[in-house]
Amino acid sequence: MLQFFHDESGATAIEYGLIAALVSVVIIAALIALGNALSDTFQSVATQMT
């Protein structure tokens, strides 16, 4: 029973999962921001060409 309480592998797995989730959120936010900026740039170029 004491071995169960001293086993920290589950806590470590949860920590890695939280880190992976945080990194995913940051990547998604960066891609959304980059996508909007890129869309604005292409729209500006298209407007100047017409």
ChimeraX attribute file (.defattr): number of C-alpha atoms within 10 A of each C-alpha:
attribute: neighborCount
match mode: 1-to-1
recipient: residues
	/A:1	5
	/A:2	6
	/A:3	7
	/A:4	7
	/A:5	7
	/A:6	8
	/A:7	10
	/A:8	10
	/A:9	9
	/A:10	9
	/A:11	10
	/A:12	11
	/A:13	11
	/A:14	11
	/A:15	12
	/A:16	12
	/A:17	12
	/A:18	12
	/A:19	12
	/A:20	12
	/A:21	12
	/A:22	12
	/A:23	12
	/A:24	12
	/A:25	12
	/A:26	12
	/A:27	12
	/A:28	12
	/A:29	12
	/A:30	12
	/A:31	12
	/A:32	12
	/A:33	12
	/A:34	12
	/A:35	12
	/A:36	12
	/A:37	12
	/A:38	12
	/A:39	12
	/A:40	12
	/A:41	12
	/A:42	12
	/A:43	12
	/A:44	11
	/A:45	11
	/A:46	10
	/A:47	9
	/A:48	8
	/A:49	7
	/A:50	5
